[in-house]
Amino acid sequence: MTFGEKLLNLRRAWNWTQEELAEKIGVTRQALSKWEANAALPDTKNVVALAKLFGVTADYLL
């Protein structure tokens, strides 16, 4: 499973829109969309923020 697939599944499990999740970690919805589409990867700071928010490890996400 790719990073984007994991992120998408977690976001849907929490019933958040891309806009809501992007706002929670301080990025644009477009950036989040690229991550979910595996067109780009977030920087370390954002991986850590996502892991903390979802209660998973950064290793799991990556």
mmJSON file of the N, C-alpha and C atoms, coordinates in Angstrom:
{"data_MODEL":{"atom_site":{
"group_PDB":["ATOM","ATOM","ATOM","ATOM","ATOM","ATOM","ATOM","ATOM","ATOM","ATOM","ATOM","ATOM","ATOM","ATOM","ATOM","ATOM","ATOM","ATOM","ATOM","ATOM","ATOM","ATOM","ATOM","ATOM","ATOM","ATOM","ATOM","ATOM","ATOM","ATOM","ATOM","ATOM","ATOM","ATOM","ATOM","ATOM","ATOM","ATOM","ATOM","ATOM","ATOM","ATOM","ATOM","ATOM","ATOM","ATOM","ATOM","ATOM","ATOM","ATOM","ATOM","ATOM","ATOM","ATOM","ATOM","ATOM","ATOM","ATOM","ATOM","ATOM","ATOM","ATOM","ATOM","ATOM","ATOM","ATOM","ATOM","ATOM","ATOM","ATOM","ATOM","ATOM","ATOM","ATOM","ATOM","ATOM","ATOM","ATOM","ATOM","ATOM","ATOM","ATOM","ATOM","ATOM","ATOM","ATOM","ATOM","ATOM","ATOM","ATOM","ATOM","ATOM","ATOM","ATOM","ATOM","ATOM","ATOM","ATOM","ATOM","ATOM","ATOM","ATOM","ATOM","ATOM","ATOM","ATOM","ATOM","ATOM","ATOM","ATOM","ATOM","ATOM","ATOM","ATOM","ATOM","ATOM","ATOM","ATOM","ATOM","ATOM","ATOM","ATOM","ATOM","ATOM","ATOM","ATOM","ATOM","ATOM","ATOM","ATOM","ATOM","ATOM","ATOM","ATOM","ATOM","ATOM","ATOM","ATOM","ATOM","ATOM","ATOM","ATOM","ATOM","ATOM","ATOM","ATOM","ATOM","ATOM","ATOM","ATOM","ATOM","ATOM","ATOM","ATOM","ATOM","ATOM","ATOM","ATOM","ATOM","ATOM","ATOM","ATOM","ATOM","ATOM","ATOM","ATOM","ATOM","ATOM","ATOM","ATOM","ATOM","ATOM","ATOM","ATOM","ATOM","ATOM","ATOM","ATOM","ATOM","ATOM","ATOM","ATOM","ATOM","ATOM","ATOM","ATOM"],
"id":[1,2,3,4,5,6,7,8,9,10,11,12,13,14,15,16,17,18,19,20,21,22,23,24,25,26,27,28,29,30,31,32,33,34,35,36,37,38,39,40,41,42,43,44,45,46,47,48,49,50,51,52,53,54,55,56,57,58,59,60,61,62,63,64,65,66,67,68,69,70,71,72,73,74,75,76,77,78,79,80,81,82,83,84,85,86,87,88,89,90,91,92,93,94,95,96,97,98,99,100,101,102,103,104,105,106,107,108,109,110,111,112,113,114,115,116,117,118,119,120,121,122,123,124,125,126,127,128,129,130,131,132,133,134,135,136,137,138,139,140,141,142,143,144,145,146,147,148,149,150,151,152,153,154,155,156,157,158,159,160,161,162,163,164,165,166,167,168,169,170,171,172,173,174,175,176,177,178,179,180,181,182,183,184,185,186],
"type_symbol":["N","C","C","N","C","C","N","C","C","N","C","C","N","C","C","N","C","C","N","C","C","N","C","C","N","C","C","N","C","C","N","C","C","N","C","C","N","C","C","N","C","C","N","C","C","N","C","C","N","C","C","N","C","C","N","C","C","N","C","C","N","C","C","N","C","C","N","C","C","N","C","C","N","C","C","N","C","C","N","C","C","N","C","C","N","C","C","N","C","C","N","C","C","N","C","C","N","C","C","N","C","C","N","C","C","N","C","C","N","C","C","N","C","C","N","C","C","N","C","C","N","C","C","N","C","C","N","C","C","N","C","C","N","C","C","N","C","C","N","C","C","N","C","C","N","C","C","N","C","C","N","C","C","N","C","C","N","C","C","N","C","C","N","C","C","N","C","C","N","C","C","N","C","C","N","C","C","N","C","C","N","C","C","N","C","C"],
"label_atom_id":["N","CA","C","N","CA","C","N","CA","C","N","CA","C","N","CA","C","N","CA","C","N","CA","C","N","CA","C","N","CA","C","N","CA","C","N","CA","C","N","CA","C","N","CA","C","N","CA","C","N","CA","C","N","CA","C","N","CA","C","N","CA","C","N","CA","C","N","CA","C","N","CA","C","N","CA","C","N","CA","C","N","CA","C","N","CA","C","N","CA","C","N","CA","C","N","CA","C","N","CA","C","N","CA","C","N","CA","C","N","CA","C","N","CA","C","N","CA","C","N","CA","C","N","CA","C","N","CA","C","N","CA","C","N","CA","C","N","CA","C","N","CA","C","N","CA","C","N","CA","C","N","CA","C","N","CA","C","N","CA","C","N","CA","C","N","CA","C","N","CA","C","N","CA","C","N","CA","C","N","CA","C","N","CA","C","N","CA","C","N","CA","C","N","CA","C","N","CA","C","N","CA","C","N","CA","C","N","CA","C","N","CA","C","N","CA","C"],
"label_alt_id":[null,null,null,null,null,null,null,null,null,null,null,null,null,null,null,null,null,null,null,null,null,null,null,null,null,null,null,null,null,null,null,null,null,null,null,null,null,null,null,null,null,null,null,null,null,null,null,null,null,null,null,null,null,null,null,null,null,null,null,null,null,null,null,null,null,null,null,null,null,null,null,null,null,null,null,null,null,null,null,null,null,null,null,null,null,null,null,null,null,null,null,null,null,null,null,null,null,null,null,null,null,null,null,null,null,null,null,null,null,null,null,null,null,null,null,null,null,null,null,null,null,null,null,null,null,null,null,null,null,null,null,null,null,null,null,null,null,null,null,null,null,null,null,null,null,null,null,null,null,null,null,null,null,null,null,null,null,null,null,null,null,null,null,null,null,null,null,null,null,null,null,null,null,null,null,null,null,null,null,null,null,null,null,null,null,null],
"label_comp_id":["MET","MET","MET","THR","THR","THR","PHE","PHE","PHE","GLY","GLY","GLY","GLU","GLU","GLU","LYS","LYS","LYS","LEU","LEU","LEU","LEU","LEU","LEU","ASN","ASN","ASN","LEU","LEU","LEU","ARG","ARG","ARG","ARG","ARG","ARG","ALA","ALA","ALA","TRP","TRP","TRP","ASN","ASN","ASN","TRP","TRP","TRP","THR","THR","THR","GLN","GLN","GLN","GLU","GLU","GLU","GLU","GLU","GLU","LEU","LEU","LEU","ALA","ALA","ALA","GLU","GLU","GLU","LYS","LYS","LYS","ILE","ILE","ILE","GLY","GLY","GLY","VAL","VAL","VAL","THR","THR","THR","ARG","ARG","ARG","GLN","GLN","GLN","ALA","ALA","ALA","LEU","LEU","LEU","SER","SER","SER","LYS","LYS","LYS","TRP","TRP","TRP","GLU","GLU","GLU","ALA","ALA","ALA","ASN","ASN","ASN","ALA","ALA","ALA","ALA","ALA","ALA","LEU","LEU","LEU","PRO","PRO","PRO","ASP","ASP","ASP","THR","THR","THR","LYS","LYS","LYS","ASN","ASN","ASN","VAL","VAL","VAL","VAL","VAL","VAL","ALA","ALA","ALA","LEU","LEU","LEU","ALA","ALA","ALA","LYS","LYS","LYS","LEU","LEU","LEU","PHE","PHE","PHE","GLY","GLY","GLY","VAL","VAL","VAL","THR","THR","THR","ALA","ALA","ALA","ASP","ASP","ASP","TYR","TYR","TYR","LEU","LEU","LEU","LEU","LEU","LEU"],
"label_asym_id":["A","A","A","A","A","A","A","A","A","A","A","A","A","A","A","A","A","A","A","A","A","A","A","A","A","A","A","A","A","A","A","A","A","A","A","A","A","A","A","A","A","A","A","A","A","A","A","A","A","A","A","A","A","A","A","A","A","A","A","A","A","A","A","A","A","A","A","A","A","A","A","A","A","A","A","A","A","A","A","A","A","A","A","A","A","A","A","A","A","A","A","A","A","A","A","A","A","A","A","A","A","A","A","A","A","A","A","A","A","A","A","A","A","A","A","A","A","A","A","A","A","A","A","A","A","A","A","A","A","A","A","A","A","A","A","A","A","A","A","A","A","A","A","A","A","A","A","A","A","A","A","A","A","A","A","A","A","A","A","A","A","A","A","A","A","A","A","A","A","A","A","A","A","A","A","A","A","A","A","A","A","A","A","A","A","A"],
"label_entity_id":["1","1","1","1","1","1","1","1","1","1","1","1","1","1","1","1","1","1","1","1","1","1","1","1","1","1","1","1","1","1","1","1","1","1","1","1","1","1","1","1","1","1","1","1","1","1","1","1","1","1","1","1","1","1","1","1","1","1","1","1","1","1","1","1","1","1","1","1","1","1","1","1","1","1","1","1","1","1","1","1","1","1","1","1","1","1","1","1","1","1","1","1","1","1","1","1","1","1","1","1","1","1","1","1","1","1","1","1","1","1","1","1","1","1","1","1","1","1","1","1","1","1","1","1","1","1","1","1","1","1","1","1","1","1","1","1","1","1","1","1","1","1","1","1","1","1","1","1","1","1","1","1","1","1","1","1","1","1","1","1","1","1","1","1","1","1","1","1","1","1","1","1","1","1","1","1","1","1","1","1","1","1","1","1","1","1"],
"label_seq_id":[1,1,1,2,2,2,3,3,3,4,4,4,5,5,5,6,6,6,7,7,7,8,8,8,9,9,9,10,10,10,11,11,11,12,12,12,13,13,13,14,14,14,15,15,15,16,16,16,17,17,17,18,18,18,19,19,19,20,20,20,21,21,21,22,22,22,23,23,23,24,24,24,25,25,25,26,26,26,27,27,27,28,28,28,29,29,29,30,30,30,31,31,31,32,32,32,33,33,33,34,34,34,35,35,35,36,36,36,37,37,37,38,38,38,39,39,39,40,40,40,41,41,41,42,42,42,43,43,43,44,44,44,45,45,45,46,46,46,47,47,47,48,48,48,49,49,49,50,50,50,51,51,51,52,52,52,53,53,53,54,54,54,55,55,55,56,56,56,57,57,57,58,58,58,59,59,59,60,60,60,61,61,61,62,62,62],
"pdbx_PDB_ins_code":[null,null,null,null,null,null,null,null,null,null,null,null,null,null,null,null,null,null,null,null,null,null,null,null,null,null,null,null,null,null,null,null,null,null,null,null,null,null,null,null,null,null,null,null,null,null,null,null,null,null,null,null,null,null,null,null,null,null,null,null,null,null,null,null,null,null,null,null,null,null,null,null,null,null,null,null,null,null,null,null,null,null,null,null,null,null,null,null,null,null,null,null,null,null,null,null,null,null,null,null,null,null,null,null,null,null,null,null,null,null,null,null,null,null,null,null,null,null,null,null,null,null,null,null,null,null,null,null,null,null,null,null,null,null,null,null,null,null,null,null,null,null,null,null,null,null,null,null,null,null,null,null,null,null,null,null,null,null,null,null,null,null,null,null,null,null,null,null,null,null,null,null,null,null,null,null,null,null,null,null,null,null,null,null,null,null],
"Cartn_x":[0.848,0.0,0.895,0.558,1.379,1.032,1.889,1.635,0.277,0.022,-1.225,-2.45,-2.38,-3.5,-3.743,-2.668,-2.801,-3.407,-2.927,-3.44,-4.921,-5.289,-6.68,-7.566,-7.13,-7.91,-8.067,-6.999,-7.085,-8.024,-7.898,-8.758,-10.223,-10.513,-11.904,-12.414,-11.539,-11.939,-12.333,-11.721,-12.032,-13.121,-13.639,-14.705,-14.344,-13.116,-12.661,-12.543,-12.855,-12.615,-11.135,-10.692,-9.314,-9.106,-10.086,-10.005,-9.845,-10.618,-10.549,-9.182,-8.697,-7.399,-6.279,-6.329,-5.305,-5.249,-6.413,-6.489,-5.885,-6.123,-5.629,-4.104,-3.453,-1.989,-1.309,-2.105,-1.542,-0.944,-1.602,-1.168,-2.371,-2.137,-3.247,-3.938,-5.175,-5.91,-5.235,-4.649,-3.966,-2.759,-2.019,-0.865,-1.341,-2.381,-2.926,-3.412,-4.047,-4.526,-3.367,-2.26,-1.071,-0.507,-0.517,-0.019,-0.885,-2.207,-3.117,-3.022,-2.674,-2.541,-1.14,-0.286,1.109,1.883,1.467,2.173,3.294,3.255,4.279,4.25,5.335,5.395,5.568,4.971,5.124,6.53,6.907,8.194,8.072,9.187,9.24,8.308,8.268,7.406,5.949,5.504,4.111,3.828,4.79,4.615,4.421,5.244,5.136,3.783,3.337,2.048,0.898,0.958,-0.086,-0.097,1.079,1.174,0.593,0.935,0.434,-1.081,-1.584,-3.011,-3.819,-3.319,-4.04,-3.684,-2.696,-2.312,-1.613,-0.83,-0.034,1.428,2.317,3.728,4.06,5.11,5.582,6.036,6.603,7.019,5.837,4.704,3.514,3.121,3.119,2.71,3.655,4.939,5.921,6.179],
"Cartn_y":[-1.178,0.0,1.244,2.19,3.4,4.42,5.415,6.505,7.148,7.444,8.099,7.274,5.97,5.091,5.065,5.004,5.006,6.317,7.425,8.727,8.855,8.446,8.504,7.651,6.44,5.55,6.129,6.688,7.298,8.497,9.344,10.529,10.124,9.143,8.684,8.03,7.29,6.652,7.695,8.862,9.939,10.869,10.542,11.328,12.801,13.048,14.406,14.616,15.826,16.182,16.525,16.621,17.051,18.442,19.297,20.665,20.678,19.854,19.794,19.305,18.232,17.699,18.683,19.281,20.26,21.401,21.861,22.952,22.544,21.291,20.799,20.756,20.496,20.415,21.61,22.549,23.787,23.718,22.946,22.889,23.188,23.309,23.551,22.235,22.355,21.178,20.555,21.414,20.916,20.05,20.47,19.675,18.317,18.313,17.064,16.161,16.748,15.991,15.316,16.021,15.449,14.291,14.426,13.337,12.101,12.289,11.148,10.5,11.266,10.743,10.195,10.24,9.799,10.592,11.848,12.723,13.479,13.474,14.137,13.527,13.728,13.288,14.505,14.467,15.593,15.62,16.789,16.866,16.201,16.041,15.339,15.95,17.272,17.968,17.569,17.487,17.141,15.661,14.802,13.373,13.197,13.878,13.797,14.342,15.453,16.043,15.087,14.457,13.507,12.293,11.77,10.608,10.922,12.078,12.489,12.655,13.299,13.553,12.262,11.297,10.038,8.968,9.226,8.256,7.037,7.255,6.181,6.616,5.708,6.083,6.621,7.405,7.894,6.718,5.694,4.506,3.836,3.789,3.199,3.961,5.289,6.106,5.932,5.872,5.782,4.346],
"Cartn_z":[0.0,0.0,0.0,-0.833,-0.961,0.122,0.256,1.202,0.906,-0.355,-0.734,-0.376,-0.597,-0.259,1.248,2.014,3.475,3.964,3.415,3.809,3.459,2.272,1.841,2.752,3.056,3.922,5.319,5.871,7.197,7.188,6.189,6.109,6.012,5.199,5.052,6.327,7.023,8.28,9.327,9.263,10.207,9.657,8.475,7.837,7.653,7.214,6.941,5.443,5.002,3.607,3.456,2.216,1.989,2.582,2.417,2.928,4.454,5.144,6.616,7.085,6.465,6.875,6.56,5.397,5.01,6.02,6.454,7.425,8.768,9.165,10.461,10.525,9.384,9.413,8.751,8.261,7.739,6.345,5.465,4.066,3.179,1.883,0.961,0.613,0.179,-0.254,-1.477,-2.315,-3.52,-3.151,-2.12,-1.672,-1.172,-0.378,0.153,-0.974,-1.969,-3.124,-3.846,-4.004,-4.66,-3.846,-2.528,-1.677,-1.841,-1.827,-1.953,-3.33,-4.337,-5.703,-5.97,-4.965,-5.088,-6.133,-6.333,-7.258,-6.551,-5.219,-4.406,-3.018,-2.284,-0.883,0.012,1.197,2.126,2.711,3.222,3.907,5.282,5.95,7.225,8.262,8.323,9.285,9.1,7.864,7.595,7.814,7.556,7.854,9.353,10.145,11.603,12.071,11.492,11.862,11.527,10.369,9.983,10.91,11.215,12.098,13.475,13.998,15.311,15.281,14.258,14.128,14.053,13.292,13.104,14.141,14.982,16.003,15.45,14.39,13.799,13.792,13.433,13.354,11.965,11.911,10.614,9.757,10.39,9.655,8.957,9.64,9.033,7.771,7.871,6.734,5.549,5.848,4.775,4.367],
"occupancy":[1.0,1.0,1.0,1.0,1.0,1.0,1.0,1.0,1.0,1.0,1.0,1.0,1.0,1.0,1.0,1.0,1.0,1.0,1.0,1.0,1.0,1.0,1.0,1.0,1.0,1.0,1.0,1.0,1.0,1.0,1.0,1.0,1.0,1.0,1.0,1.0,1.0,1.0,1.0,1.0,1.0,1.0,1.0,1.0,1.0,1.0,1.0,1.0,1.0,1.0,1.0,1.0,1.0,1.0,1.0,1.0,1.0,1.0,1.0,1.0,1.0,1.0,1.0,1.0,1.0,1.0,1.0,1.0,1.0,1.0,1.0,1.0,1.0,1.0,1.0,1.0,1.0,1.0,1.0,1.0,1.0,1.0,1.0,1.0,1.0,1.0,1.0,1.0,1.0,1.0,1.0,1.0,1.0,1.0,1.0,1.0,1.0,1.0,1.0,1.0,1.0,1.0,1.0,1.0,1.0,1.0,1.0,1.0,1.0,1.0,1.0,1.0,1.0,1.0,1.0,1.0,1.0,1.0,1.0,1.0,1.0,1.0,1.0,1.0,1.0,1.0,1.0,1.0,1.0,1.0,1.0,1.0,1.0,1.0,1.0,1.0,1.0,1.0,1.0,1.0,1.0,1.0,1.0,1.0,1.0,1.0,1.0,1.0,1.0,1.0,1.0,1.0,1.0,1.0,1.0,1.0,1.0,1.0,1.0,1.0,1.0,1.0,1.0,1.0,1.0,1.0,1.0,1.0,1.0,1.0,1.0,1.0,1.0,1.0,1.0,1.0,1.0,1.0,1.0,1.0,1.0,1.0,1.0,1.0,1.0,1.0],
"B_iso_or_equiv":[0.0,0.0,0.0,0.0,0.0,0.0,0.0,0.0,0.0,0.0,0.0,0.0,0.0,0.0,0.0,0.0,0.0,0.0,0.0,0.0,0.0,0.0,0.0,0.0,0.0,0.0,0.0,0.0,0.0,0.0,0.0,0.0,0.0,0.0,0.0,0.0,0.0,0.0,0.0,0.0,0.0,0.0,0.0,0.0,0.0,0.0,0.0,0.0,0.0,0.0,0.0,0.0,0.0,0.0,0.0,0.0,0.0,0.0,0.0,0.0,0.0,0.0,0.0,0.0,0.0,0.0,0.0,0.0,0.0,0.0,0.0,0.0,0.0,0.0,0.0,0.0,0.0,0.0,0.0,0.0,0.0,0.0,0.0,0.0,0.0,0.0,0.0,0.0,0.0,0.0,0.0,0.0,0.0,0.0,0.0,0.0,0.0,0.0,0.0,0.0,0.0,0.0,0.0,0.0,0.0,0.0,0.0,0.0,0.0,0.0,0.0,0.0,0.0,0.0,0.0,0.0,0.0,0.0,0.0,0.0,0.0,0.0,0.0,0.0,0.0,0.0,0.0,0.0,0.0,0.0,0.0,0.0,0.0,0.0,0.0,0.0,0.0,0.0,0.0,0.0,0.0,0.0,0.0,0.0,0.0,0.0,0.0,0.0,0.0,0.0,0.0,0.0,0.0,0.0,0.0,0.0,0.0,0.0,0.0,0.0,0.0,0.0,0.0,0.0,0.0,0.0,0.0,0.0,0.0,0.0,0.0,0.0,0.0,0.0,0.0,0.0,0.0,0.0,0.0,0.0,0.0,0.0,0.0,0.0,0.0,0.0],
"pdbx_formal_charge":[null,null,null,null,null,null,null,null,null,null,null,null,null,null,null,null,null,null,null,null,null,null,null,null,null,null,null,null,null,null,null,null,null,null,null,null,null,null,null,null,null,null,null,null,null,null,null,null,null,null,null,null,null,null,null,null,null,null,null,null,null,null,null,null,null,null,null,null,null,null,null,null,null,null,null,null,null,null,null,null,null,null,null,null,null,null,null,null,null,null,null,null,null,null,null,null,null,null,null,null,null,null,null,null,null,null,null,null,null,null,null,null,null,null,null,null,null,null,null,null,null,null,null,null,null,null,null,null,null,null,null,null,null,null,null,null,null,null,null,null,null,null,null,null,null,null,null,null,null,null,null,null,null,null,null,null,null,null,null,null,null,null,null,null,null,null,null,null,null,null,null,null,null,null,null,null,null,null,null,null,null,null,null,null,null,null],
"auth_seq_id":[1,1,1,2,2,2,3,3,3,4,4,4,5,5,5,6,6,6,7,7,7,8,8,8,9,9,9,10,10,10,11,11,11,12,12,12,13,13,13,14,14,14,15,15,15,16,16,16,17,17,17,18,18,18,19,19,19,20,20,20,21,21,21,22,22,22,23,23,23,24,24,24,25,25,25,26,26,26,27,27,27,28,28,28,29,29,29,30,30,30,31,31,31,32,32,32,33,33,33,34,34,34,35,35,35,36,36,36,37,37,37,38,38,38,39,39,39,40,40,40,41,41,41,42,42,42,43,43,43,44,44,44,45,45,45,46,46,46,47,47,47,48,48,48,49,49,49,50,50,50,51,51,51,52,52,52,53,53,53,54,54,54,55,55,55,56,56,56,57,57,57,58,58,58,59,59,59,60,60,60,61,61,61,62,62,62],
"auth_comp_id":["MET","MET","MET","THR","THR","THR","PHE","PHE","PHE","GLY","GLY","GLY","GLU","GLU","GLU","LYS","LYS","LYS","LEU","LEU","LEU","LEU","LEU","LEU","ASN","ASN","ASN","LEU","LEU","LEU","ARG","ARG","ARG","ARG","ARG","ARG","ALA","ALA","ALA","TRP","TRP","TRP","ASN","ASN","ASN","TRP","TRP","TRP","THR","THR","THR","GLN","GLN","GLN","GLU","GLU","GLU","GLU","GLU","GLU","LEU","LEU","LEU","ALA","ALA","ALA","GLU","GLU","GLU","LYS","LYS","LYS","ILE","ILE","ILE","GLY","GLY","GLY","VAL","VAL","VAL","THR","THR","THR","ARG","ARG","ARG","GLN","GLN","GLN","ALA","ALA","ALA","LEU","LEU","LEU","SER","SER","SER","LYS","LYS","LYS","TRP","TRP","TRP","GLU","GLU","GLU","ALA","ALA","ALA","ASN","ASN","ASN","ALA","ALA","ALA","ALA","ALA","ALA","LEU","LEU","LEU","PRO","PRO","PRO","ASP","ASP","ASP","THR","THR","THR","LYS","LYS","LYS","ASN","ASN","ASN","VAL","VAL","VAL","VAL","VAL","VAL","ALA","ALA","ALA","LEU","LEU","LEU","ALA","ALA","ALA","LYS","LYS","LYS","LEU","LEU","LEU","PHE","PHE","PHE","GLY","GLY","GLY","VAL","VAL","VAL","THR","THR","THR","ALA","ALA","ALA","ASP","ASP","ASP","TYR","TYR","TYR","LEU","LEU","LEU","LEU","LEU","LEU"],
"auth_asym_id":["A","A","A","A","A","A","A","A","A","A","A","A","A","A","A","A","A","A","A","A","A","A","A","A","A","A","A","A","A","A","A","A","A","A","A","A","A","A","A","A","A","A","A","A","A","A","A","A","A","A","A","A","A","A","A","A","A","A","A","A","A","A","A","A","A","A","A","A","A","A","A","A","A","A","A","A","A","A","A","A","A","A","A","A","A","A","A","A","A","A","A","A","A","A","A","A","A","A","A","A","A","A","A","A","A","A","A","A","A","A","A","A","A","A","A","A","A","A","A","A","A","A","A","A","A","A","A","A","A","A","A","A","A","A","A","A","A","A","A","A","A","A","A","A","A","A","A","A","A","A","A","A","A","A","A","A","A","A","A","A","A","A","A","A","A","A","A","A","A","A","A","A","A","A","A","A","A","A","A","A","A","A","A","A","A","A"],
"auth_atom_id":["N","CA","C","N","CA","C","N","CA","C","N","CA","C","N","CA","C","N","CA","C","N","CA","C","N","CA","C","N","CA","C","N","CA","C","N","CA","C","N","CA","C","N","CA","C","N","CA","C","N","CA","C","N","CA","C","N","CA","C","N","CA","C","N","CA","C","N","CA","C","N","CA","C","N","CA","C","N","CA","C","N","CA","C","N","CA","C","N","CA","C","N","CA","C","N","CA","C","N","CA","C","N","CA","C","N","CA","C","N","CA","C","N","CA","C","N","CA","C","N","CA","C","N","CA","C","N","CA","C","N","CA","C","N","CA","C","N","CA","C","N","CA","C","N","CA","C","N","CA","C","N","CA","C","N","CA","C","N","CA","C","N","CA","C","N","CA","C","N","CA","C","N","CA","C","N","CA","C","N","CA","C","N","CA","C","N","CA","C","N","CA","C","N","CA","C","N","CA","C","N","CA","C","N","CA","C","N","CA","C","N","CA","C","N","CA","C"],
"pdbx_PDB_model_num":[1,1,1,1,1,1,1,1,1,1,1,1,1,1,1,1,1,1,1,1,1,1,1,1,1,1,1,1,1,1,1,1,1,1,1,1,1,1,1,1,1,1,1,1,1,1,1,1,1,1,1,1,1,1,1,1,1,1,1,1,1,1,1,1,1,1,1,1,1,1,1,1,1,1,1,1,1,1,1,1,1,1,1,1,1,1,1,1,1,1,1,1,1,1,1,1,1,1,1,1,1,1,1,1,1,1,1,1,1,1,1,1,1,1,1,1,1,1,1,1,1,1,1,1,1,1,1,1,1,1,1,1,1,1,1,1,1,1,1,1,1,1,1,1,1,1,1,1,1,1,1,1,1,1,1,1,1,1,1,1,1,1,1,1,1,1,1,1,1,1,1,1,1,1,1,1,1,1,1,1,1,1,1,1,1,1]
}}}
